[in-house]
Amino acid sequence: MTIKDVAKYCGVSVSTVSRALNGHPDVSEDMRAKVIDAARLLHYVPNRSARDLASNQSDTLGLVVRGSTNPFFDPVMHAIESECNELGYGIVHRYIASDGDEIAAAAEFVQAKRLKGVILLGGRFDYSEEDAKSIGAPFVCCSYSNHFGDLPKEEYSSVSINDIAEAYKATKALIDLGHRRIAILLFSTDDKSISQLRFDGYCQALKDAGIEFDRNLVFETGTLSMSSAYEKVRGAIDSGIQFSAIFSIADTMAVAAMKAIFDTGAKVPDDYSVIGIDGIEMSLYTIPTLATLCQPQESMGREAARILVDVVEGKTKNQHVRLKTTQRPGGSMGPAKKVILAS
Amino acid sequence: MTIKDVAKYCGVSVSTVSRALNGHPDVSEDMRAKVIDAARLLHYVPNRSARDLASNQSDTLGLVVRGSTNPFFDPVMHAIESECNELGYGIVHRYIASDGDEIAAAAEFVQAKRLKGVILLGGRFDYSEEDAKSIGAPFVCCSYSNHFGDLPKEEYSSVSINDIAEAYKATKALIDLGHRRIAILLFSTDDKSISQLRFDGYCQALKDAGIEFDRNLVFETGTLSMSSAYEKVRGAIDSGIQFSAIFSIADTMAVAAMKAIFDTGAKVPDDYSVIGIDGIEMSLYTIPTLATLCQPQESMGREAARILVDVVEGKTKNQHVRLKTTQRPGGSMGPAKKVILAS
């Protein structure tokens, strides 16, 4: 049984069947149900791999997601899929662990599936020229940049926010409310990644406001876990470190920070203001709502897909796009009430 | 360059290289870094697909995850991976959308990768004999059961909680605190899935306690989204529906429910008690902490992997394992303070 048989049985085009089976959003739920039922009845199993192996190269792009359970990626992925489908390309996924090697995964994926290009959703910030060569197809870094690598800019594309500028903006939002003793909650100050970049933005904002940097206000978790963020903030308050605001480089850690503050008997935002970066769904449901800089997840995904298709089709050279966040006002941020002296 | 060259270069065994590159937790971070560096230096690209296609069948199992961004699945996946690796099997992943067709995905996956067996993490509850046949390899339903399907029990394996019994337990926990007007927050009462099963458990608990079922206390969201859960609970309170407790069939919706209650000016647990089922990480950081029935995610994953390997190796027939949840006490549940009359 082929896809043509399913199309004939349903009285629709092959492309409608393909879009229905691939979850394309412009197919009605009724039509999708009809097509799925027909595919089952006719024992049709889509076999993209066999087809792709038969031809020299497929019309397929790849998406390698590093850190599959990062809730931030969900809307980005949907946008990438929609845009690729609208541009006439299929897209296949590969997920790797949050500490996995996306370059090796992409290289293998491109080879195994004869991909025309690949989007890396999440990855290292220090690619070399050899890394790019080993992939063997055009690629776009989505949601991150290659800030610390020596890979020339013309060899790859990227779509992300400007991490330094956005961290600066978050820190400045707290400074503008009168806060001077502002802590930063991050993974590491020198991991050559998002955490280091946002730390740089934080330091710059303090400097421009004439606030002295205090190492005691750097809460380094070392990991992505909410529990270590909780412990760091709780520990700092319990040990008497004086501060009135926290800039967390990720929403998940900001949520844990708010809980830690609550558990010491203090209040958000009366005693401590908290601001994050990301805009994940869960951060809308904290009490109070988390103030955060929302990343433009939809545009980020669509832009990455558009650039990849343009590069694959030879319409443009590689591009680097920096998108801006939108500040969501939330109850977690308020004016500084008192002057806190450095401890 | 082969894996043997990498092993020779590092002065370790091939299996250490393999485990390092596959993210196996028993390899130290130092060794992993050393192996990754060597693999890069030697331009080694692991090519499982090519190898697998060359042999008739691989020593590889498959994991099809339906609803890749469901945070509940993360620890289950890690447990499945660890157990498979410990039992000497590689495991490859395929992720599909939360409304995708896991049977079709598994069938294609088994065919394309010559898999010996497959674990389905999330899926429909109504498989037929034809569904099982189309997969073409032994399979285990992990985290769900085939309650509504006519597929004979000896044709597949499953590992899950007993949804009816656990929903009964959650509802009874509220009844034991004196609550009589208990709402249920769910997707649908008749979706032949988890939601319907947990609804049945809720109804049974009410009946056994002599509490009359009230259709007005069934908050049906129709989707998995937190926003619809929020709207349903907020709408019910705003329109004056009288109740003192909510059993939510999922933690994410319970978190949204707590926010909705807060936004009406009411308090958890003083005015409304809330209990969920799942035990996702985020539910530890709500204010107050969500009371919930934690699923044994680790055991669930390990058990699924063990059963699949045993069936694949012909050591046992298909099995069906029901695991128990553990009730996590949380601040979101308290005694009923007043008698509320039916509205």
Contacts between the chains, C-beta under 8 A, distances in Angstrom:
chain1	res1	chain2	res2	distance
A	21	B	101	7.7
A	21	B	104	7.5
A	23	B	97	5.2
A	23	B	99	7.1
A	23	B	100	6.2
A	36	B	101	6.2
A	39	B	104	7.2
A	40	B	130	7.3
A	43	B	130	7.9
A	43	B	134	6.8
A	45	B	104	6.4
A	45	B	107	4.9
A	45	B	108	5.8
A	45	B	111	7.1
A	45	B	134	6.7
A	46	B	104	6.7
A	46	B	108	6.1
A	47	B	108	6.0
A	47	B	111	6.6
A	47	B	112	7.3
A	48	B	108	7.3
A	49	B	108	7.3
A	49	B	111	7.8
A	49	B	112	4.0
A	50	B	111	7.8
A	50	B	112	7.4
A	68	B	68	5.7
A	68	B	69	7.6
A	68	B	95	6.8
A	69	B	68	7.7
A	69	B	69	6.6
A	69	B	71	6.0
A	69	B	73	7.1
A	69	B	74	4.3
A	71	B	69	6.0
A	71	B	71	6.7
A	73	B	69	7.1
A	74	B	69	4.2
A	77	B	69	8.0
A	93	B	94	7.9
A	93	B	95	5.7
A	94	B	93	7.8
A	95	B	68	6.7
A	95	B	93	5.7
A	95	B	95	5.5
A	96	B	23	7.9
A	97	B	23	5.0
A	99	B	23	6.8
A	100	B	23	5.8
A	101	B	21	7.4
A	101	B	36	6.0
A	104	B	21	7.2
A	104	B	39	7.1
A	104	B	45	6.5
A	104	B	46	6.6
A	107	B	45	4.8
A	108	B	45	5.8
A	108	B	46	6.0
A	108	B	47	6.0
A	108	B	48	7.3
A	108	B	49	7.3
A	111	B	45	7.0
A	111	B	47	6.6
A	111	B	49	7.7
A	111	B	50	7.8
A	112	B	47	7.3
A	112	B	49	3.9
A	112	B	50	7.4
A	130	B	40	6.9
A	130	B	43	7.8
A	131	B	40	7.7
A	134	B	40	7.9
A	134	B	43	6.7
A	134	B	45	6.6
A	226	B	281	5.9
A	226	B	282	7.5
A	226	B	284	7.4
A	226	B	285	6.0
A	227	B	284	8.0
A	230	B	285	7.1
A	252	B	282	7.8
A	255	B	282	7.0
A	255	B	285	5.2
A	256	B	285	5.3
A	258	B	285	7.6
A	258	B	287	7.2
A	259	B	284	7.8
A	259	B	285	4.3
A	259	B	286	7.6
A	259	B	287	6.2
A	262	B	287	5.1
A	281	B	226	5.9
A	282	B	226	7.5
A	282	B	252	7.8
A	282	B	255	7.1
A	282	B	282	5.6
A	284	B	226	7.4
A	284	B	227	8.0
A	284	B	259	7.8
A	285	B	226	6.0
A	285	B	230	7.1
A	285	B	255	5.2
A	285	B	256	5.2
A	285	B	258	7.6
A	285	B	259	4.3
A	286	B	259	7.6
A	286	B	286	7.5
A	286	B	287	7.6
A	287	B	258	7.2
A	287	B	259	6.2
A	287	B	262	5.1
A	287	B	286	7.6
A	287	B	287	5.2
